[in-house]
Amino acid sequence: MSPVREMGQAANTFMGSLKEQPLSLALVVMNFALIGFVWMQGTAFNTQRQENVKLFLDVQKEVQKLLSQCIVPPPQQFQQRGDLRSDDEPPLPRPRPRIE
């Protein structure tokens, strides 16, 4: 027998069993519908995810551009203004008392 004839017989047998048991046909249809629904949801999720990633990257570029325009004075200017106090270190916290 040729492979085409065997496949035709297998398909004919399968369709005959589905005609005899309509519940199994309904289950097959529902499985295909579920697969289609899951594929559709996955596609929609991936599209939304790509848009979110693009927006996030655009915001990151804007922030990077703004930060690159900031001027940070050299450390000597900090010390002249009194912002950095290298001599006046804050005191360390006291050690916790031991509880016995």
Distance bins in CASP14 RR format, pairs under 12 A and 6 or more apart:
PFRMAT RR
TARGET T0000
AUTHOR 0000-0000-0000
RMODE 2
METHOD distances of the structure
MODEL  1
1 7 0 0 0 0 0 1 0 0 0 0 0
1 8 0 0 0 0 0 1 0 0 0 0 0
1 9 0 0 0 0 1 0 0 0 0 0 0
1 10 0 0 0 0 0 1 0 0 0 0 0
2 8 0 0 0 0 1 0 0 0 0 0 0
2 9 0 0 0 0 0 1 0 0 0 0 0
3 9 0 0 0 0 0 1 0 0 0 0 0
3 10 0 0 0 0 0 1 0 0 0 0 0
4 10 0 0 0 0 0 1 0 0 0 0 0
4 11 0 0 0 0 0 1 0 0 0 0 0
5 11 0 0 0 0 0 1 0 0 0 0 0
5 12 0 0 0 0 0 1 0 0 0 0 0
6 12 0 0 0 0 0 1 0 0 0 0 0
6 13 0 0 0 0 0 1 0 0 0 0 0
7 13 0 0 0 0 0 1 0 0 0 0 0
7 14 0 0 0 0 0 1 0 0 0 0 0
8 14 0 0 0 0 1 0 0 0 0 0 0
8 15 0 0 0 0 1 0 0 0 0 0 0
9 15 0 0 0 0 0 1 0 0 0 0 0
9 16 0 0 0 0 0 1 0 0 0 0 0
10 16 0 0 0 0 0 1 0 0 0 0 0
10 17 0 0 0 0 0 1 0 0 0 0 0
11 17 0 0 0 0 0 1 0 0 0 0 0
11 18 0 0 0 0 0 1 0 0 0 0 0
12 18 0 0 0 0 0 1 0 0 0 0 0
12 19 0 0 0 0 0 1 0 0 0 0 0
13 19 0 0 0 0 0 1 0 0 0 0 0
13 20 0 0 0 0 0 1 0 0 0 0 0
14 20 0 0 0 0 0 1 0 0 0 0 0
14 21 0 0 0 0 0 1 0 0 0 0 0
14 24 0 0 0 0 1 0 0 0 0 0 0
14 25 0 0 0 0 0 1 0 0 0 0 0
14 28 0 0 0 0 1 0 0 0 0 0 0
15 21 0 0 0 0 0 1 0 0 0 0 0
15 24 0 0 0 0 0 1 0 0 0 0 0
15 25 0 0 0 0 1 0 0 0 0 0 0
15 28 0 0 0 0 0 1 0 0 0 0 0
16 22 0 0 0 0 0 1 0 0 0 0 0
16 24 0 0 0 0 0 1 0 0 0 0 0
16 25 0 0 0 0 1 0 0 0 0 0 0
17 23 0 0 0 0 0 1 0 0 0 0 0
17 24 1 0 0 1 0 0 0 0 0 0 0
17 25 0 0 0 0 1 0 0 0 0 0 0
17 28 0 0 0 0 0 1 0 0 0 0 0
18 24 1 0 1 0 0 0 0 0 0 0 0
18 25 1 0 1 0 0 0 0 0 0 0 0
18 26 0 0 0 0 1 0 0 0 0 0 0
18 27 0 0 0 0 1 0 0 0 0 0 0
18 28 1 0 0 1 0 0 0 0 0 0 0
18 29 0 0 0 0 1 0 0 0 0 0 0
19 25 1 0 0 1 0 0 0 0 0 0 0
21 27 0 0 0 0 1 0 0 0 0 0 0
21 28 0 0 0 0 0 1 0 0 0 0 0
22 28 0 0 0 0 0 1 0 0 0 0 0
22 29 0 0 0 0 0 1 0 0 0 0 0
23 29 0 0 0 0 0 1 0 0 0 0 0
23 30 0 0 0 0 0 1 0 0 0 0 0
24 30 0 0 0 0 0 1 0 0 0 0 0
24 31 0 0 0 0 0 1 0 0 0 0 0
25 31 0 0 0 0 0 1 0 0 0 0 0
25 32 0 0 0 0 0 1 0 0 0 0 0
26 32 0 0 0 0 0 1 0 0 0 0 0
26 33 0 0 0 0 0 1 0 0 0 0 0
27 33 0 0 0 0 0 1 0 0 0 0 0
27 34 0 0 0 0 0 1 0 0 0 0 0
28 34 0 0 0 0 0 1 0 0 0 0 0
28 35 0 0 0 0 0 1 0 0 0 0 0
29 35 0 0 0 0 0 1 0 0 0 0 0
29 36 0 0 0 0 0 1 0 0 0 0 0
30 36 0 0 0 0 0 1 0 0 0 0 0
30 37 0 0 0 0 0 1 0 0 0 0 0
31 37 0 0 0 0 0 1 0 0 0 0 0
31 38 0 0 0 0 0 1 0 0 0 0 0
32 38 0 0 0 0 0 1 0 0 0 0 0
32 39 0 0 0 0 0 1 0 0 0 0 0
33 39 0 0 0 0 0 1 0 0 0 0 0
33 40 0 0 0 0 0 1 0 0 0 0 0
34 40 0 0 0 0 0 1 0 0 0 0 0
34 41 0 0 0 0 0 1 0 0 0 0 0
35 41 0 0 0 0 0 1 0 0 0 0 0
35 42 0 0 0 0 0 1 0 0 0 0 0
36 42 0 0 0 0 1 0 0 0 0 0 0
36 43 0 0 0 0 1 0 0 0 0 0 0
36 44 0 0 0 0 0 1 0 0 0 0 0
37 43 0 0 0 0 0 1 0 0 0 0 0
37 44 0 0 0 0 0 1 0 0 0 0 0
38 44 0 0 0 0 0 1 0 0 0 0 0
38 45 0 0 0 0 0 1 0 0 0 0 0
39 45 0 0 0 0 0 1 0 0 0 0 0
39 46 0 0 0 0 0 1 0 0 0 0 0
40 46 0 0 0 0 0 1 0 0 0 0 0
40 47 0 0 0 0 0 1 0 0 0 0 0
41 47 0 0 0 0 0 1 0 0 0 0 0
41 48 0 0 0 0 0 1 0 0 0 0 0
42 48 0 0 0 0 1 0 0 0 0 0 0
42 49 0 0 0 0 1 0 0 0 0 0 0
42 50 0 0 0 0 0 1 0 0 0 0 0
43 49 0 0 0 0 0 1 0 0 0 0 0
43 50 0 0 0 0 0 1 0 0 0 0 0
44 50 0 0 0 0 0 1 0 0 0 0 0
44 51 0 0 0 0 0 1 0 0 0 0 0
45 51 0 0 0 0 0 1 0 0 0 0 0
45 52 0 0 0 0 0 1 0 0 0 0 0
46 52 0 0 0 0 0 1 0 0 0 0 0
46 53 0 0 0 0 0 1 0 0 0 0 0
47 53 0 0 0 0 0 1 0 0 0 0 0
47 54 0 0 0 0 0 1 0 0 0 0 0
48 54 0 0 0 0 0 1 0 0 0 0 0
48 55 0 0 0 0 0 1 0 0 0 0 0
49 55 0 0 0 0 0 1 0 0 0 0 0
49 56 0 0 0 0 0 1 0 0 0 0 0
50 56 0 0 0 0 0 1 0 0 0 0 0
50 57 0 0 0 0 0 1 0 0 0 0 0
51 57 0 0 0 0 0 1 0 0 0 0 0
51 58 0 0 0 0 0 1 0 0 0 0 0
52 58 0 0 0 0 0 1 0 0 0 0 0
52 59 0 0 0 0 0 1 0 0 0 0 0
53 59 0 0 0 0 0 1 0 0 0 0 0
53 60 0 0 0 0 0 1 0 0 0 0 0
54 60 0 0 0 0 0 1 0 0 0 0 0
54 61 0 0 0 0 0 1 0 0 0 0 0
55 61 0 0 0 0 0 1 0 0 0 0 0
55 62 0 0 0 0 0 1 0 0 0 0 0
56 62 0 0 0 0 0 1 0 0 0 0 0
56 63 0 0 0 0 0 1 0 0 0 0 0
57 63 0 0 0 0 0 1 0 0 0 0 0
57 64 0 0 0 0 0 1 0 0 0 0 0
58 64 0 0 0 0 0 1 0 0 0 0 0
58 65 0 0 0 0 0 1 0 0 0 0 0
59 65 0 0 0 0 0 1 0 0 0 0 0
59 66 0 0 0 0 0 1 0 0 0 0 0
60 66 0 0 0 0 0 1 0 0 0 0 0
60 67 0 0 0 0 0 1 0 0 0 0 0
61 67 0 0 0 0 0 1 0 0 0 0 0
61 68 0 0 0 0 0 1 0 0 0 0 0
62 68 0 0 0 0 0 1 0 0 0 0 0
62 69 0 0 0 0 0 1 0 0 0 0 0
63 69 0 0 0 0 0 1 0 0 0 0 0
63 70 0 0 0 0 0 1 0 0 0 0 0
64 70 0 0 0 0 0 1 0 0 0 0 0
71 77 0 0 0 0 0 1 0 0 0 0 0
72 78 0 0 0 0 1 0 0 0 0 0 0
72 83 0 0 0 0 0 1 0 0 0 0 0
73 79 0 0 0 0 0 1 0 0 0 0 0
73 80 0 0 0 0 1 0 0 0 0 0 0
73 81 0 0 0 0 1 0 0 0 0 0 0
73 82 0 0 0 0 0 1 0 0 0 0 0
73 83 0 0 0 0 1 0 0 0 0 0 0
73 84 0 0 0 0 0 1 0 0 0 0 0
74 80 0 0 0 0 0 1 0 0 0 0 0
74 81 0 0 0 0 0 1 0 0 0 0 0
74 84 0 0 0 0 0 1 0 0 0 0 0
75 81 0 0 0 0 0 1 0 0 0 0 0
75 82 0 0 0 0 0 1 0 0 0 0 0
75 83 0 0 0 0 1 0 0 0 0 0 0
75 84 1 0 0 1 0 0 0 0 0 0 0
75 86 0 0 0 0 1 0 0 0 0 0 0
76 82 0 0 0 0 0 1 0 0 0 0 0
76 83 0 0 0 0 0 1 0 0 0 0 0
76 84 0 0 0 0 1 0 0 0 0 0 0
76 86 0 0 0 0 0 1 0 0 0 0 0
77 83 0 0 0 0 1 0 0 0 0 0 0
77 84 0 0 0 0 1 0 0 0 0 0 0
78 84 1 0 1 0 0 0 0 0 0 0 0
78 85 0 0 0 0 1 0 0 0 0 0 0
78 86 0 0 0 0 1 0 0 0 0 0 0
79 85 0 0 0 0 1 0 0 0 0 0 0
79 86 1 0 0 1 0 0 0 0 0 0 0
79 87 0 0 0 0 1 0 0 0 0 0 0
79 88 0 0 0 0 0 1 0 0 0 0 0
82 88 0 0 0 0 1 0 0 0 0 0 0
END
